[in-house]
Amino acid sequence: MGTYRAPGKTKHKSVKAKSVQKMGSKRKLSRFGKERKKGESGIESAFITRTQILKRLQITLKDFRRLCILKGIYPRDPRRRLKAGKNKTYYHYKDVQHLAHEPLLNSFREFKAFMKKVRKSYGRRDFAGAKRKYEEAPQYTLQHLVKERYPQFEDALRDLDDALNLIHMFAALPAAGRVTAERTVACRDLVQQWQYYLVRSQELGKCFVSIKGVYFQAEVGGVPVTWINPHEYTQNVPNDVDFRTMLTFLEFYETLLKFVLFKLFHGLGLRYPPVLGDGSDFDKVGRLAGIKAKALDDNSAKADKEAAGEEDEEEDGDEEEEGGDNNDDAAAAKAKAKAKAAKAKAAAKRVNQMRKRLEAGEAGDDEDEEGEDDDEEEEESEEARLSRREMHRQLEEALVAATSGVGNLSGALKGKSSRAEGEAAPLFEGLVFFLSRESQYAWLEFAVLACGGVVAFEGSKEITLESGQVTHVVYDRPTAPQMTRKDLEYVQPQWVCDSINLKLLLPLERYVPGATLPPHLSPFVDDAKEGYVPQYAAELQQLKSAAEEYGNALAGAPTEAAEAAELDEEGEEEEEEEDDEEEEDDEEDEDEEVEAAGGNVSEEKALALVMMSKKAKRLYDRMQHGINKKSSKVLALEKKRSAGETNNNGGTANSAATIGRKKAQKGKGSKKAQ
């Protein structure tokens, strides 16, 4: 109980309050600490509004947005409502500290002061001076930001999807408004460099044609990279798009892609950037075939001399430039000849070393076997060696003959044999595709070259239809061609994509020009997770498994070592079968026990649902709702497929019945007229 206090009397202060009141300020500070003001601790101090940031950094909103995009800083959503209000944009305090020490802030301020001078010249109508000053604008680089945001190369590869999508989009846009012609040309150069790398590395894995464009996916350094290549149509630039923000993103992504390409090209032993074609020889060699990249082991001094010679020739005249070009071509031809000779010498050395090792091994075997019947044993060993070589040769000939006669399955078998050797063979290796006029050159050329094929078209310099080197003609018209050749295969562009997605050369019957194409299935959809497997997808999987089995059967030709290994495996398999029989008996006993307890499962489930808390039950209901929604979607797709099958099967019968009815009606009408 509290103490009784008479009404009207004040409450006496406690002894503790009196003692604190007598303390000095220094003693209070040492005992209780410094008194904190509101907003200096807790969640209030972790976030700051955008207006406060602009006042602290003393920059405009436009520069602040650019700085945040380049640094990769985004607004934050506090966990609970702050006193400043809910309708404001908040940033983390540590992010603002990073921005305050950014060197780009000084560059932006210098550029702002520089533009004041340019505007001043324009105001005085000194247009020539303003133009001269604008050409001397201060420049800045974003290389330190790429190193700061992506300390490891894998981090940059994971964030490469957005960069490739934006660069491909700007490469397809016309020069209008803020999008200048120089920017589109720079984006096209980067796109060609990226495609050239994939052609050299053969890392393209998926291809899908949609309304938006062509989706590609490549596995670069173990990281899947997906991007979209827009169709080559005239693009209408919308007015409601903020191109200022998109150009800021593009500015950073261009620097990022250059860093990544530099690393990837050096991984292939090539210099970056490669020498791109000027477009004048596109009609003869194509876009990607005109790109040339020098090897890293080339002499840098020669490159410097060539560069200096080119500068001197540019200063002289057109005649000297033509002479210099001829000299450069001659020097390049000599360099190629020297490289070929060096490779031939290295190969000859390796062959000689292998021969010496084999001879030394044969001599050692002969010395060890000199005990009994030396002459007979030498003859037997030589016969054995010759028989093994002959057997290997016959097996190789049989494999080559079998794979060449398979036709469409030969691509899978080639890949199988190369994987056994440790190198993956390209899908279109040895195939030459002739692209017709109406087909889209951009993505078809890239897809074929990235899978090891060769591309030709009308006006090609080396390969033509009459040369006899073309194997496939890509024909993209609704009707079949009037004139065809028996020695060529005519396909539609979808065959290229479906073969790349399945990693197998598909049969050509359903992709012939004029035929109804099968459904173009997306390789980015996991049918197992969706719970519905389309009919054509199941057919493709059966075809792929059959091709793999056929390749394994050809690759599994018997040899002496293989026969010995098979004998050992048979003994091991017998022991494993005995163990499996014992395990099956144990599993049967366990299944009987499970069946006996199966009736109690539903009861246990009902009890578990009753014992659930409200929160857990709501979560369980949401999960069941998602599962039921997914199953209903699968049932709808199955019903749709079954309805389509019945319509296709009954279509011929119905058409025949309708024709019969019409004939009968015509016959009755003619009799009545008579």
LUMROSE-181121 format. One line per field, with one value per residue (C-alpha): residue number from 1; x negated, y negated, z negated. Coordinates in steps of 0.1 Angstrom, whole numbers, plus 2048, in hexadecimal, padded with zeros to 3 digits. Layout:
// LUMROSE-181121
lumse <- c(NUM; ...)
east <- c(X; ...)
north <- c(Y; ...)
up <- c(Z; ...)
***
This chain:
// LUMROSE-181121
lumse <- c(1; 2; 3; 4; 5; 6; 7; 8; 9; 10; 11; 12; 13; 14; 15; 16; 17; 18; 19; 20; 21; 22; 23; 24; 25; 26; 27; 28; 29; 30; 31; 32; 33; 34; 35; 36; 37; 38; 39; 40; 41; 42; 43; 44; 45; 46; 47; 48; 49; 50; 51; 52; 53; 54; 55; 56; 57; 58; 59; 60; 61; 62; 63; 64; 65; 66; 67; 68; 69; 70; 71; 72; 73; 74; 75; 76; 77; 78; 79; 80; 81; 82; 83; 84; 85; 86; 87; 88; 89; 90; 91; 92; 93; 94; 95; 96; 97; 98; 99; 100; 101; 102; 103; 104; 105; 106; 107; 108; 109; 110; 111; 112; 113; 114; 115; 116; 117; 118; 119; 120; 121; 122; 123; 124; 125; 126; 127; 128; 129; 130; 131; 132; 133; 134; 135; 136; 137; 138; 139; 140; 141; 142; 143; 144; 145; 146; 147; 148; 149; 150; 151; 152; 153; 154; 155; 156; 157; 158; 159; 160; 161; 162; 163; 164; 165; 166; 167; 168; 169; 170; 171; 172; 173; 174; 175; 176; 177; 178; 179; 180; 181; 182; 183; 184; 185; 186; 187; 188; 189; 190; 191; 192; 193; 194; 195; 196; 197; 198; 199; 200; 201; 202; 203; 204; 205; 206; 207; 208; 209; 210; 211; 212; 213; 214; 215; 216; 217; 218; 219; 220; 221; 222; 223; 224; 225; 226; 227; 228; 229; 230; 231; 232; 233; 234; 235; 236; 237; 238; 239; 240; 241; 242; 243; 244; 245; 246; 247; 248; 249; 250; 251; 252; 253; 254; 255; 256; 257; 258; 259; 260; 261; 262; 263; 264; 265; 266; 267; 268; 269; 270; 271; 272; 273; 274; 275; 276; 277; 278; 279; 280; 281; 282; 283; 284; 285; 286; 287; 288; 289; 290; 291; 292; 293; 294; 295; 296; 297; 298; 299; 300; 301; 302; 303; 304; 305; 306; 307; 308; 309; 310; 311; 312; 313; 314; 315; 316; 317; 318; 319; 320; 321; 322; 323; 324; 325; 326; 327; 328; 329; 330; 331; 332; 333; 334; 335; 336; 337; 338; 339; 340; 341; 342; 343; 344; 345; 346; 347; 348; 349; 350; 351; 352; 353; 354; 355; 356; 357; 358; 359; 360; 361; 362; 363; 364; 365; 366; 367; 368; 369; 370; 371; 372; 373; 374; 375; 376; 377; 378; 379; 380; 381; 382; 383; 384; 385; 386; 387; 388; 389; 390; 391; 392; 393; 394; 395; 396; 397; 398; 399; 400; 401; 402; 403; 404; 405; 406; 407; 408; 409; 410; 411; 412; 413; 414; 415; 416; 417; 418; 419; 420; 421; 422; 423; 424; 425; 426; 427; 428; 429; 430; 431; 432; 433; 434; 435; 436; 437; 438; 439; 440; 441; 442; 443; 444; 445; 446; 447; 448; 449; 450; 451; 452; 453; 454; 455; 456; 457; 458; 459; 460; 461; 462; 463; 464; 465; 466; 467; 468; 469; 470; 471; 472; 473; 474; 475; 476; 477; 478; 479; 480; 481; 482; 483; 484; 485; 486; 487; 488; 489; 490; 491; 492; 493; 494; 495; 496; 497; 498; 499; 500; 501; 502; 503; 504; 505; 506; 507; 508; 509; 510; 511; 512; 513; 514; 515; 516; 517; 518; 519; 520; 521; 522; 523; 524; 525; 526; 527; 528; 529; 530; 531; 532; 533; 534; 535; 536; 537; 538; 539; 540; 541; 542; 543; 544; 545; 546; 547; 548; 549; 550; 551; 552; 553; 554; 555; 556; 557; 558; 559; 560; 561; 562; 563; 564; 565; 566; 567; 568; 569; 570; 571; 572; 573; 574; 575; 576; 577; 578; 579; 580; 581; 582; 583; 584; 585; 586; 587; 588; 589; 590; 591; 592; 593; 594; 595; 596; 597; 598; 599; 600; 601; 602; 603; 604; 605; 606; 607; 608; 609; 610; 611; 612; 613; 614; 615; 616; 617; 618; 619; 620; 621; 622; 623; 624; 625; 626; 627; 628; 629; 630; 631; 632; 633; 634; 635; 636; 637; 638; 639; 640; 641; 642; 643; 644; 645; 646; 647; 648; 649; 650; 651; 652; 653; 654; 655; 656; 657; 658; 659; 660; 661; 662; 663; 664; 665; 666; 667; 668; 669; 670; 671; 672; 673; 674)
east <- c(800; 7F5; 7F0; 80D; 80A; 823; 835; 826; 802; 7E7; 7D4; 7B2; 794; 782; 75F; 751; 760; 751; 72F; 730; 73B; 71D; 705; 6F1; 6F3; 6D2; 6DC; 6FE; 6EC; 6D4; 6EF; 70D; 6FC; 705; 729; 733; 74A; 767; 75D; 739; 73E; 753; 764; 768; 742; 73E; 753; 752; 76A; 761; 765; 74D; 733; 735; 72F; 711; 701; 70A; 713; 732; 74C; 741; 71D; 728; 73C; 71F; 707; 71F; 722; 6FD; 6F5; 711; 723; 748; 763; 76B; 78C; 78A; 798; 7AF; 7BE; 7A6; 7AF; 7A5; 7C3; 7CD; 7CE; 7A9; 78C; 773; 74F; 737; 71F; 701; 709; 709; 6E7; 6DA; 6E9; 6D8; 6B5; 6BC; 6A3; 6BF; 6CE; 6B0; 6B3; 6D8; 6D0; 6B4; 6CB; 6E6; 6CD; 6C1; 6E5; 6E9; 6CC; 6DB; 6FD; 6EC; 6DC; 6FD; 70D; 6F3; 6FA; 6D6; 6E1; 6BF; 6AF; 6CC; 6C7; 6A1; 6A7; 6C0; 6A8; 690; 6A9; 69B; 69D; 6A1; 69E; 6B3; 698; 693; 6B9; 6B8; 69B; 6AD; 6CF; 6C1; 6A3; 6A4; 6A9; 6C6; 6D9; 6D7; 6E3; 701; 70B; 705; 729; 736; 717; 71B; 740; 73C; 71E; 731; 74F; 73B; 729; 74B; 759; 757; 744; 75F; 760; 747; 73D; 720; 712; 6F0; 701; 714; 6F4; 6E1; 6FC; 6FB; 6D6; 6D9; 6F5; 6DE; 6C1; 6D7; 6E4; 6C1; 6B5; 6D2; 6CA; 6A6; 6AE; 6CC; 6E0; 703; 71C; 740; 753; 778; 78B; 7A7; 7BB; 7A3; 784; 76C; 763; 740; 72E; 709; 6F6; 6D8; 6C0; 6DA; 6F3; 712; 716; 737; 73F; 758; 74F; 76A; 777; 769; 787; 78D; 790; 7A8; 799; 7B4; 7B8; 7C0; 79F; 784; 766; 751; 752; 74D; 72F; 720; 724; 716; 6F7; 6EE; 6F7; 6E1; 6C3; 6CD; 6D0; 6AE; 69E; 6AF; 6A6; 682; 680; 692; 67D; 65D; 66A; 66B; 648; 655; 64F; 66B; 67B; 67C; 67B; 69F; 6A9; 6B4; 6D3; 6C7; 6C0; 6E1; 6EF; 6D1; 6C7; 6E2; 6E2; 6CF; 6B8; 6A8; 69D; 678; 667; 641; 631; 621; 600; 5FA; 5DC; 5E8; 5CB; 5D7; 5FA; 5EC; 5D8; 5F6; 60B; 5F0; 5EE; 613; 612; 5F6; 60A; 629; 615; 608; 622; 63A; 61F; 608; 625; 62C; 607; 607; 625; 614; 5F5; 60A; 61B; 5F9; 5EC; 60C; 607; 5E3; 5ED; 607; 5EE; 5D5; 5EF; 5F9; 5D4; 5CF; 5EE; 5E2; 5C0; 5D0; 5E6; 5C8; 5B5; 5D2; 5D5; 5B0; 5B2; 5CF; 5BD; 59E; 5B3; 5C5; 5A4; 595; 5B3; 5B1; 58C; 592; 5AD; 596; 579; 590; 59C; 57A; 57C; 58E; 594; 58A; 592; 5B4; 5BE; 5B3; 5C8; 5E6; 5E3; 5E0; 5FE; 612; 608; 612; 633; 63B; 634; 648; 665; 664; 664; 681; 695; 68E; 699; 6B9; 6C1; 6BC; 6D1; 6ED; 6EF; 6EE; 70B; 721; 729; 73A; 72C; 708; 705; 70D; 6F4; 6D9; 6DF; 6DE; 6BC; 6AD; 6B9; 6A7; 687; 68D; 698; 6BC; 6C2; 6D8; 6FB; 6F9; 6D6; 6D1; 6F2; 6F5; 716; 721; 738; 753; 75C; 77A; 769; 75B; 735; 72D; 737; 736; 712; 708; 71B; 70C; 6E8; 6EA; 6F2; 6D5; 6E7; 6DF; 6F6; 6FA; 713; 719; 6FA; 6E2; 6BE; 6B3; 6D2; 6EF; 70C; 6F9; 6D9; 6E6; 6DC; 6FF; 711; 730; 745; 758; 779; 791; 7AF; 7D3; 7D2; 7B9; 7A0; 7A8; 786; 772; 753; 750; 72D; 739; 74E; 768; 773; 785; 772; 784; 770; 750; 75E; 76E; 74E; 739; 751; 751; 72C; 735; 73A; 760; 771; 77A; 79D; 7B0; 79B; 79C; 7A8; 7CD; 7D4; 7E6; 7CC; 7CD; 7D1; 7B3; 7AC; 79A; 77A; 77D; 79C; 797; 7B3; 7AC; 7B2; 7D1; 7E0; 7E9; 7D4; 7DF; 7E2; 7C7; 7AF; 7B4; 7AD; 78D; 781; 788; 774; 757; 756; 756; 73A; 726; 72B; 721; 702; 6F9; 6FE; 6E6; 6CD; 6CE; 6BC; 6A9; 684; 66C; 66B; 691; 697; 681; 693; 6B5; 6AB; 6A2; 6C3; 6D7; 6C8; 6D0; 6F3; 6FA; 6F0; 705; 723; 721; 720; 73D; 752; 74C; 755; 774; 780; 77A; 78D; 7AB; 7AE; 7AC; 7C6; 7DE; 7D9; 7E0; 7FF; 80C; 806; 814; 836; 828; 818; 838; 841; 81F; 822; 844; 836; 818; 82F; 844; 825; 817; 816; 829; 809; 7FE; 820; 822; 800; 80C; 82C; 817; 801; 81F; 82F; 80F; 80E; 833; 82F; 811; 824; 843; 82D; 81D; 840; 84B; 82D; 832; 857; 84D; 834; 84D; 867; 84D; 845; 869; 86F; 851; 85B; 87F; 877; 873; 892; 8A7; 89A; 8A3; 8C6; 8CC; 8C1; 8D8; 8F6; 8EF; 8EE; 90F; 920; 914; 922; 944; 945; 93E; 959; 973; 96A; 970)
north <- c(800; 7DC; 7C3; 7AD; 788; 76E; 75B; 73A; 743; 747; 768; 768; 770; 790; 792; 79D; 77F; 768; 778; 775; 751; 749; 757; 741; 743; 756; 76F; 775; 77A; 793; 7A6; 7A6; 79D; 783; 77B; 784; 76F; 77B; 78A; 792; 7B6; 7D4; 7D8; 7B2; 7AD; 7CA; 7B9; 797; 786; 77C; 756; 759; 76B; 750; 735; 748; 750; 72F; 73E; 73D; 759; 762; 767; 77A; 793; 798; 79E; 7B7; 7CB; 7CC; 7D5; 7EF; 7DF; 7E2; 7D4; 7E8; 7F1; 7EE; 80A; 7F2; 7D0; 7B3; 791; 77F; 78E; 7AC; 799; 792; 7A4; 7B1; 7BC; 7CE; 7B7; 7CD; 7CA; 7A4; 7A6; 7BA; 79F; 783; 791; 799; 789; 785; 769; 753; 75C; 752; 731; 72A; 731; 71B; 6FE; 705; 704; 6E1; 6D5; 6E5; 6D5; 6B3; 6B5; 6BE; 6A0; 68A; 699; 6A7; 6C7; 6D1; 6CC; 6E0; 6FD; 6FC; 6FD; 719; 72F; 72B; 737; 749; 76F; 78A; 7B0; 7CB; 7E5; 7E1; 7E7; 808; 814; 808; 818; 838; 844; 866; 870; 887; 86A; 857; 875; 879; 855; 856; 85E; 83A; 82C; 841; 83B; 815; 815; 82B; 814; 7F4; 805; 80A; 7E6; 7CA; 7AA; 793; 77A; 783; 7A3; 798; 7AA; 7AE; 7C0; 7D9; 7E0; 7E6; 7FE; 811; 815; 824; 83C; 848; 84D; 861; 877; 87C; 888; 8A2; 8AD; 8B3; 8C4; 8D8; 8D2; 8CB; 8E2; 8D6; 8C3; 8BA; 8A3; 88E; 86F; 858; 866; 884; 891; 89F; 8B0; 8B8; 8C7; 8B1; 8BC; 8D3; 8B6; 8B6; 895; 88D; 870; 867; 85C; 845; 84C; 837; 822; 7FD; 7F3; 7D7; 7C3; 7BC; 799; 7A4; 7B6; 7A4; 7A9; 794; 7AF; 7CB; 7BA; 7B7; 7DD; 7E2; 7CD; 7E4; 804; 7FC; 7F9; 81A; 82D; 820; 82D; 84F; 853; 849; 866; 87F; 877; 87B; 89C; 8A7; 89A; 87D; 857; 83F; 82D; 841; 830; 82B; 829; 808; 817; 814; 83A; 845; 852; 868; 876; 86D; 859; 870; 880; 85E; 85A; 861; 865; 868; 881; 876; 885; 86E; 857; 836; 823; 82E; 822; 800; 7FD; 806; 7EC; 7D1; 7DB; 7D7; 7B4; 7A9; 7B7; 7A4; 784; 78A; 790; 7A8; 7B8; 7BE; 7CC; 7E6; 7F0; 7F2; 809; 820; 821; 829; 845; 853; 851; 862; 87E; 883; 884; 89F; 8B3; 8B1; 8BC; 8DA; 8E4; 8E1; 8F7; 911; 912; 916; 932; 944; 942; 951; 96E; 975; 975; 98D; 9A5; 9A5; 9AD; 9CA; 9D8; 9D6; 9E8; A03; A08; A0B; A25; A39; A38; A45; A62; A6F; A8F; AA8; AAA; A86; A88; A97; A7E; A60; A6D; A72; A4F; A3F; A52; A48; A23; A24; A36; A1B; 9FF; A10; A15; 9F0; 9E5; 9FB; 9EF; 9CB; 9D2; 9E3; 9C6; 9AD; 9C1; 9C6; 9A2; 995; 9AC; 9A1; 97F; 969; 97C; 977; 956; 966; 982; 96A; 958; 979; 983; 961; 961; 982; 971; 954; 93A; 932; 932; 916; 91F; 911; 91C; 924; 914; 8F6; 8E2; 8CC; 8B0; 8A5; 881; 87F; 890; 879; 879; 86A; 885; 8A2; 89B; 898; 8B8; 8CD; 8C1; 8C4; 8E9; 8F1; 8EC; 8D7; 8BD; 8B2; 89C; 88C; 879; 88D; 88A; 8AF; 8C5; 8C5; 8DD; 8E9; 8F0; 911; 909; 8FF; 91A; 907; 8EA; 8D5; 8CC; 8B4; 8B1; 8BF; 8D3; 8ED; 8E2; 8EB; 8F7; 90D; 922; 946; 942; 926; 927; 90B; 901; 8E5; 8CF; 8E0; 900; 8ED; 8E2; 904; 916; 8FE; 902; 928; 92A; 942; 940; 946; 958; 941; 94E; 936; 918; 919; 8F8; 8F7; 911; 909; 903; 915; 8FF; 8EA; 8F4; 8DC; 8EB; 8D4; 8E6; 904; 91C; 931; 913; 908; 92B; 92D; 93B; 931; 94E; 941; 93D; 962; 96C; 957; 967; 98A; 981; 974; 992; 9A9; 996; 998; 9BE; 9C2; 9AE; 9C2; 9E2; 9D7; 9C9; 9EA; A00; A1D; A1C; A33; A1B; A16; A3C; A41; A24; A34; A55; A43; A2F; A4F; A5E; A3E; A3D; A61; A56; A37; A4B; A61; A42; A33; A52; A4F; A2A; A31; A4A; A30; A15; A2C; A31; A0B; A05; A1D; A0A; 9E9; 9F7; A02; 9DF; 9CE; 9CA; 9B6; 99B; 989; 988; 97B; 960; 955; 954; 940; 927; 924; 91E; 903; 8DF; 8C4; 8B7; 8D9; 8E2; 8C2; 8CB; 8EE; 8E2; 8CA; 8E8; 8FD; 8E1; 8DE; 904; 905; 8E8; 8F8; 91A; 909; 8F7; 919; 929; 90C; 911; 937; 931; 919; 931; 94E; 938; 92E; 953; 95D; 940; 94A; 96F; 967; 94C; 963; 977; 958; 949; 969; 969; 945; 94B; 969; 955; 939; 953; 963; 941; 938; 95A; 954; 931; 93E; 959; 93F; 929; 946)
up <- c(800; 807; 7EC; 7E1; 7EB; 7DE; 7F9; 803; 7F9; 813; 818; 809; 820; 81B; 80D; 82F; 841; 827; 82B; 851; 84F; 83A; 855; 86C; 892; 896; 87C; 88D; 8AF; 8A0; 88E; 8A6; 8C8; 8E1; 8E6; 90A; 91F; 933; 955; 94B; 942; 94E; 96F; 973; 976; 990; 9AB; 9BB; 9D4; 9F7; 9F1; 9D3; 9E9; A04; 9EA; 9DC; 9FD; A0E; A2F; A45; A46; A6A; A5F; A40; A55; A6D; A50; A3F; A60; A66; A42; A40; A23; A20; A08; 9E9; 9D9; 9B3; 99E; 98B; 991; 98A; 97C; 99C; 9AE; 9C4; 9E5; 9E7; 9F7; 9DE; 9E3; 9CB; 9B8; 9C2; 9E7; 9E3; 9D4; 9F2; A09; 9F6; 9FD; A22; A3B; A54; A3F; A47; A6C; A6C; A5B; A74; A91; A82; A80; AA3; AB1; AA2; AB7; AD6; AD0; ACA; AEC; AFC; AEA; AFA; B1C; B1D; B2D; B3A; B18; B07; B1F; B1A; AF4; AF6; B08; AEB; AD1; AB2; AB5; A9A; A99; A87; A85; A5F; A5B; A6D; A57; A38; A40; A4E; A3A; A4A; A6F; A67; A57; A78; A8C; A76; A7C; AA1; AAC; AA8; AB8; AD7; ADA; AD9; AF1; B0A; B07; B0E; B2B; B3C; B35; B4F; B48; B3B; B1E; B02; B14; B2A; B48; B37; B1A; B30; B43; B23; B17; B38; B35; B12; B1E; B3A; B22; B0A; B26; B34; B12; B10; B34; B2A; B08; B15; AF5; B02; AF2; AF8; B12; B12; B2B; B1D; B26; B13; B23; B22; AFF; AFB; ADE; ADB; ABE; ABA; A9F; A8F; A8C; AA3; AB5; AC6; ADD; AF8; B1B; B2A; B4D; B69; B6F; B6F; B4A; B40; B23; B09; AFA; AD6; AD0; ABA; AD1; AB9; A9F; AB8; AC7; AA4; AA0; AC3; ABB; A9E; AB0; ACE; AB6; AA5; AC5; AD1; AB1; AB5; AD9; AD2; AB9; ACF; AEE; ADA; ACE; AF2; AF9; B0E; B0D; B04; B16; B36; B58; B64; B89; B97; BA6; BCA; BCD; BBC; BDD; BE2; BC1; BA7; B87; B70; B8A; B90; B6C; B66; B44; B3F; B28; B07; B0F; B2D; B2B; B1C; B2D; B4F; B46; B3C; B5C; B70; B5E; B63; B88; B8C; B7C; B94; BB1; BA7; BA6; BCA; BE5; BF4; C0A; BED; BD9; BF4; BF5; BCF; BCF; BE8; BD2; BB3; BC6; BD0; BAD; BA0; BB9; BAF; B8A; B92; BA5; B89; B70; B85; B88; B63; B5C; B75; B64; B42; B4F; B5F; B3E; B2B; B44; B41; B1B; B1C; B34; B1E; AFF; B12; B1E; AFB; AED; B07; B01; ADB; AE1; AF8; ADE; AC3; AD8; AE4; ACE; AE4; B0A; B11; B36; B32; B16; B2B; B49; B32; B22; B44; B51; B32; B37; B5B; B53; B39; B51; B6C; B54; B49; B6D; B76; B58; B62; B85; B79; B62; B7D; B96; B7D; B72; B96; B9F; B82; B90; B77; B59; B65; B52; B31; B37; B40; B20; B0D; B1B; B15; AF1; AEC; AF7; AE0; AFA; B03; B29; B36; B41; B64; B6B; B90; B9A; BB2; BB0; BCD; BC0; BD8; BDE; BC7; BA9; B8D; B91; B6F; B57; B6F; B78; B54; B49; B65; B60; B3A; B3F; B57; B79; B97; BA6; BCA; BDC; BFE; C08; BF2; BFB; BF6; BF2; C0B; C13; C32; C1F; C11; BED; BE1; BCC; BBF; BCD; BB4; BC5; BB2; BC8; BC2; BE3; BEF; C09; C2D; C36; C1F; C21; C15; C07; BEE; BCF; BCD; BA9; B97; B7D; B60; B68; B5F; B3D; B34; B3C; B27; B09; B0B; B14; B30; B55; B58; B74; B91; B9B; B84; B8D; BB2; BC3; BC7; BAC; B8B; B71; B50; B30; B29; B04; AED; ADF; AC1; AB3; A9B; AA4; A85; A6E; A82; A80; AA5; AC0; AE4; AFC; B14; AF6; AED; B11; B12; AF1; AFF; B1E; B0A; AF3; B12; B22; B01; B00; B24; B1E; AFF; B13; B2E; B16; B02; B1B; B0A; B04; AF0; AD2; AD4; AD5; AB6; AA5; AAE; A9E; A7E; A80; A85; A65; A52; A61; A54; A31; A34; A40; A21; A0B; A1E; A19; 9F4; 9F4; A08; 9EE; 9D3; 9E7; 9EC; 9C7; 9C2; 9DD; 9CB; 9AB; 9BD; 9CD; 9AB; 99D; 9BC; 9AD; 991; 9A8; 9AF; 98A; 981; 99B; 98E; 96B; 976; 987; 967; 952; 969; 95E; 971; 981; 98D; 999; 9AE; 9BE; 9C5; 9D5; 9EC; 9F6; 9FE; A11; A27; A2C; A36; A4E; A5E; A62; A71; A8A; A94; A97; AAE; AC4; AC6; ACF; AEA; AF9; AF9; B0A; B25; B2A; B2F; B47; B5B; B5C; B64; B7D; B9A; B92; B8D; BAE; BC0; BB1; BBA; BDE; BE0; BD3; BEC; C09; BFC; BFB; C1E; C2A; C1B; C29; C4C; C49; C3F; C5C; C73)
***
